[in-house]
Amino acid sequence: MIKVHFEKVTITHIILMSLVLHAFVIPFPEDWLLFDESLFSWASRTLLEGEDRTPYQMPGLHVIGAVSISLLGDDWFSLRVPIVIFGMLTLLVFYNICIHFTTRQNALLATTILSFDTIFFFHSQLFLRDVPMIFFGMMAFYLYLNKRYYLAALCLGTGALIKETIFFFFIMIVMYHVSNQIYKIKENTCSNITIKSLTSTKTITTSTLFLAIIASSFLIPLWIYDTVVTPNIYEPMIPIRVNADGTENAIPYPLILVYEQRGQIIQNQTGVITNPIEHLHVYFTKGLLSGAYDGSKRILTQNYFPQNWILPLPTDTSERGGIGMGYRNAEPFDEIKNGWPHKGEIMKIERLGYPNIALWPVAFWGSIAFVIFSIVKRQEGKTALFLAAGILSMYVPYLFIHVFNGRIMLPYYFILTVPIISLGIVMCANLIKQNKIRFWTKTGILALTVAWFVLYFPVKII
């Protein structure tokens, strides 16, 4: 009976269910912004005034925010609604990608699991960059699968205007394409497919145009943006403050404005940007990628270590670095600082970036098991190649950066891996031959994922 009810569920039901859950969360809080929302919303507002003081961030999200504010007004609704829409569209595109590799039921289950992942849900309801970027990356891969290569390139270039990690999707497409061609050669030794197909004139021409479209769809809009807005260059580009415990934090630009209004100068303008070459120079030499803000001097918890996400190691559920990005009730303060009275309320933030433990270790290693099994048994080849390319391009780079460079990995970095392992665990369970055991295994995986989501629901009013 349960199985019959499941078979009546469609992707429309899943998206509507997720949308309803977002509707409960999106207004909280109404009077202030969480995490990096303050930075991106501020940048959107200043962009409407013709100014950009954050050229170390790609301007795509700022443009989305500025357009939304112009159309809907300046409040939490206008900022967060576009991200919710991107989140729902991402679920739809992911579902259609999964259909390319498996059955409709399996695709629907994988999409449902993704919709209940704590990090994906959180980032698809706040004014942050990751989910819009993932949408363009997913759309690029979907278009690639449908042989719309040039449109896929256009999506990659557009996504790069939002966040640079769209590059991981480019890597995934390249890895999947090359490995799939090699797989075809081995599986069709008597066909016309030969190794020459990888180096044919048509392949070289298509690849060259593919790269050219990516570059032009990124550089041309960026050039227009730089010409119109002329972003400001400051020294230092990212001001830093040292905390009492020796850790460091970047000073957010809304706070910089407060300092400036009080006559305290912590930045000196040294010029403006008028073209994408200058923009990229500032981006790589003065921004986050340059080491201008040394993330290793932040407080480290086990949740920042990539290995803790996939191994049964202790995780930190304390207030700092703990279970995610919710918020606490306001705490009043009434004190004297430097001879001046200070009175008001402090909103405490806790980081709800805690991984879905019911999903991550099981789904990650389940995906690995499926890939290995498929290689050994020589079945489900394309699906195994997709999952392998996804893990190698989305998870492994962060693991290597952490191990060899010592850089801490913020929990939301791994949002890129969640769609891959959501499909991977479903495909692993699908290997079970007994129908009843297979059905209840899949049901159990979904139930545990939902239970963890409810336990660590991204908004907590304490």
N, C-alpha and C positions, 0 to 999 in steps of 0.2 A: 504493500500500500504506500509506504514512504517513497519507494522508488518511483511509483507511478506519479506521485505528486511532484517529485523532483524533475521528471521528464516534461512537465508542463511549464516549468520555469524558463524564461527567455532572458536574453541580455537586457531587454527593456526593463524587466522586473529588477534585475540587479542594479542597473543604473538608477532607477527610481528609488530603490531602497537606500542606496548610498546617498542620493540627493536628500532624502528625508533626514538621514543621520546628520548630514552636513547642515541642514536647516536648524537643527537643535544647537549646533555648536557655533556656527558662523557669527552670531552676535556677541559672543563672549571673548574678551570684554569689549564693550562698546566705547569706552572713554579713554582707552589707551591701547597701544600696540605691542605685540609680543615679538621677542627675539629680534631678527633683522628687519621686521616690518617697519620699525621706526626709521631706519636708514633708507629703505627703498621708497617709503611713502614720502619722506622728506625730499628725496631726490626727484620724485614725480612732481611735487609741488613747485620746487625751484625750477624744474624744467619748463613749467607753464610760465614762469617769469623770464625764460630765456637764459637760464644759467645752469651749468653743470659743474659741480665741485668734486665729483667722484669718477674721473675718467679711468680709475683703476678697476672699475666695474663696467661690464658691457651695458650699454644703455637700453637694451630691449625692454626690460621690465619697467623701466622708468617711463618709456613711451606708452606702454600699455596702461600704466597707472595714470599718466597725464590725460590720455584720451578718455579713460573711464571717469576720472574726476570731472572733466569738462562736460561729459554727457549726463552723469548721474549725481554730481555734487561731491563735496569733499567729506566723506565719512567712511566708517568701516565697511558699509555695504558696497560702495563703489570700488573700494580697493580689493575686497575679498571675493566678490562675485565672479570676476573674470577668472580667478584661479580655480574656483569650484567648477566652472564651465570647462576649463582645460583638464581638470581631473576627470570629469565625466567623459570627455572626448578621449582621453587616454585609455580609460577602461574599454571604450568601444573599439578603438584601434587595436589594443592588445588582444581583445577577443577575436578580431578578424585575423590577426597574425597567428594566433593559436589554431584557428580553423585550418590554416594552411598546413599545419603539422599533425593535427589529430582530429578527433571527432568533435561534433558540436557540444556534446555533453561534457567531454573533458575540457574543452575550451571555456565553457561556461563555469565549470568548477574552478579552473585556474584563475579566471577573472574575478570570481567571488572571493577567493582567497586573497588576491591582491587588494580588493576593495576593503578588506578587514585588516590589512596590515597597519599597525599603529603609525609607523613613520609615513607611509604613503597617504594615509587618511589625514594626518596632521598637516602635511605639506600641500595637500590639495584643498585646504580650507583657510589658509593664511596667505598674505601678500608676500610670497617668497618665490624664488626663481626656478626651483628644481622641477616642479610639475609642468610648467609651460615648456621648459627645455625638453623634458622627457616626451611630451606630446610630439614635438617636432622630430625628435629622434625616432620614436615609434612609427610616426607617419612615414619617415624616410625609409625605414626598413620595410614597412608594408608596401610602399610604392616600389621599392626594389624587388620584392617578391613577385609583384605583378608586372615586372619588366618596364616600369615607368622610371627609368634610371635618371633622366634629367630632372624630373619633378622631385625625385628623392634627393638629388644634389641640391636643389633649391631649398628643400626643407632643412637640410643640414646647415647650409649657409645662413638661413634665417634663424635657426636655433642657436647658432654661434653668437648672434647678436644679443641673446639672452644670457647664456652661460657657456663658458669655454668647454665644459665637460661633455658637450655634444660630440666632441672629438672621439669619445669612447664608442659612440654609435657608429662613427665612420670606421673605426678599427673593427667593430663587430661585423659590419657589412663586408669589409675586405676579407677578414678571416673566414667568414661563412662562404663567400663567393669562391675564394681560392680552394678551400677544403672541399667544397661541393663539386667543383670542377674535377679535382683529383679523384674524388669518390666516384664520379660518373665514369671517369677513365678506367678505373679499376673494375667497376661493375659492368662495363659495356666494352669489354676488350675487342669485341667483334664489330662494334658500330663504327660510325664515322668520327666519333669523338676521339681526338688524339691530343697529345701534349702540345701540338702546334696551335690548338685553339686558344691556349693561354697567351700566346705571343703573336696572334694573327693581326693583320692590319686593322680589321674591324674592332678587335678588342682594344688595341692601342688607341685608336681614334675615339672609341666610346669612353675609355678611361680618361683620356686627355680632356675631352669635353666635360666629363663628370667633374673632374677637379677644377676646371675653369669656371663652371657654373657655381660650384661651392664658393670659390674665391670671389667671384663677381657679386654673388648674392649676399656676401658678407661685406666686402669692401665698398661697393657702390653705396648702399644705404648708410654705412658708417661714414663715408666721405660726405654725403649730403648732410648727415647729422652734424659732423664736425664743422662744415662750412656754415651752417645755419646757427648752431648753438655756440660754437667755439669754446669748448670746455676749458676751465681754468686749470693751470698747473700751479701747485703749491709746494713749498718746501717747509716742513716735511709734508709729503702727500698724505701719509697716514700718521697722525699724531698718536703718541703712545703715553700712557700713564702707568706708573709703577705702583702696585698695591703694597700695603703694609707687609704682606707675607712674601714679597719678592716676586710675585707673579705680575704679568703685564696684561693690559687690555688696550685695545684701540679705542680712542675717544670718539664716540659717535658724533656725527656732524650736527645734529640738533643741539648737543651740549656745547659744541664748538661755537655755535651761534650765540648761546647764552654767555659764554666767556667773552666773545667779542663785544656783545652789548654792554658788558661790564668793563670794557676797556682793556681786557687781557688779550694780547696777541700771541697765538700759539702757532700760526701759520703765516708765511709770507708768500704772496702771489709772485711767481717768477715768469709767467707767460700764459699763452693760450694755445689751444690745439686747433689747427685748421685743416688737417688732412689725416687719413687713417694711419699713415706711417708714423707721424708724431704720436697719435693716439696709442698705437701698439707699443711704441717705445716707452711711453709712460706706463702702460699696462704691465710690461715685463720688467721694467727697471725700478719703478717706484711703487708698485702695487703689492698685492698679497703674494704673487708668485715670486717676487724679488727677495722675499725674506725681510721686507721692511717691517713686517709685523711677525715676530718670532713666536709662532704658536707653541713651541716647546716649553715656553716659560709660563704656560697656563697650568692650572691644577689638573693633574692627570688622574683619571679613574679607569678602572678596568674596561668600562664601556667604550673608551677611546682606542682600544687595542683590537685590530681586525680579528685576531685569533680567538678573542673571547666571544665573537658572534657565532662561531661555528664549532667551538669545542665546549664541553661541559665544565668550563672554568668559572670561578666566582665572579659575580657581577655586582656592581655598586648600586644599591637602591637608596643611598643616602640622599640628603637634600641637594648636595652639589654633585653634578654629573650623574644624577640618578635616573629617574624613570621617565623623563620626557619634558615636554614644554607646555605644561599647564600653567596655572597661576594660583596664588594664594590670596586670601582676603587681605584687605588693607590693614596695616598696623600703624596706629597713630604715633607721632613723635612730637615732642615739645622740648627743645633744648636750646642752649646758647653756644654758638660757634663763632670764634673770633670776635666776641663782643656783640654779635648780632643774634636776635631771636630767630629760631627756625621752628616752624610748626606746620604740621600737615600730616600726610599719610604716605606710607611706603608700600608699594605693591611688590611682594616677593614673587620671583619667577623660579620655577623649577623646570628642568630640561626633560621633556617627555620624549627623549630620543632612545628610550630603552627598547632594545630589540624584542620582537615577538618571539620569546623563547619557545613557545609552543610550535612555532613555524621554522625559525631559522636553522638550528642545528639539524633537525630532521629533514627539512626541505633541501638544505645545501648538500648534505651527504647523500640524500636520496637521489638528487640530480646527478651527482658524481657516479653513484651506483648505476643509474640508468644509462649514462654515457658509456661506462665500461662494459656493461652487459650488452649494449647494442653493438659495440665494436666487436666483442668476442663472438656474438651470435650472428653478426652481420645482418641486423634487422633494424628498422626504424632509423635508418642512416641519416636522413636529412634532419630529423628531429634531434638526434644526438649531436650532429654538427652544430645546429643552432644553439643548443644548451651549452655545449663546450665553448663555442665562440663567445657566448654571452658571459659566462663565468670568467673566461680568460681576459675579456676586454673590460668588464665592469668591476670585478672583485679583485683579481690578482694584481692589477697596477697599484691599488691602494695598499695591498699587503706588502708589495715590494718597496713602496715609498716609505712605509712605516719601518720595515725591517732594516733597510739599507741607508735611509736618510734620517730616521729617528723622528720624523714628523708625526704629530698626533693626528688621528683620523676622527673627525667629528662624526657622530652617529649618522647624521643625515646623508653623509657621502654614500652610504650603502643602499640608499633608496634605489639606485640604478640596478642593483642585483636582485631586488625583490621580485620583479616580474619574471625574471629568468627561473628562479627557484620555485616560484608559484606554479609554473608549468611543469618544472622538473619533478616535483614531488607527486603531481598527478600522474605523470607518465610512468614514474617508478611504481606507484600503486597499480597502475594499469597492467603491469607485467604479471600480476597475480592471476592465475588461470581459473581458480574457483570463483564463480560469479558472486556468491553471497559474501565470501571473505573479501573479495575485491571491493564490492559495494560498501560494506561496513568499514573497511579500511579508509576509503575515501571520505565517508561520512565522518569518521572519527577525526581525520586530519582537519576537516573543515570545522568540526565542533570545537576542537582544541584551539584553533586559530581564533574563532569567534569568542570563546571563553576568555582568552588572554586579552582580546580587544576590549571586552566589557570590563575586565579587571583593571586594565590600565587605559581606560577611556581618555582620549587626549585632552579633555577639559575637566579639571577637578576643582570644585569650589570647596575649600576646606574651612 
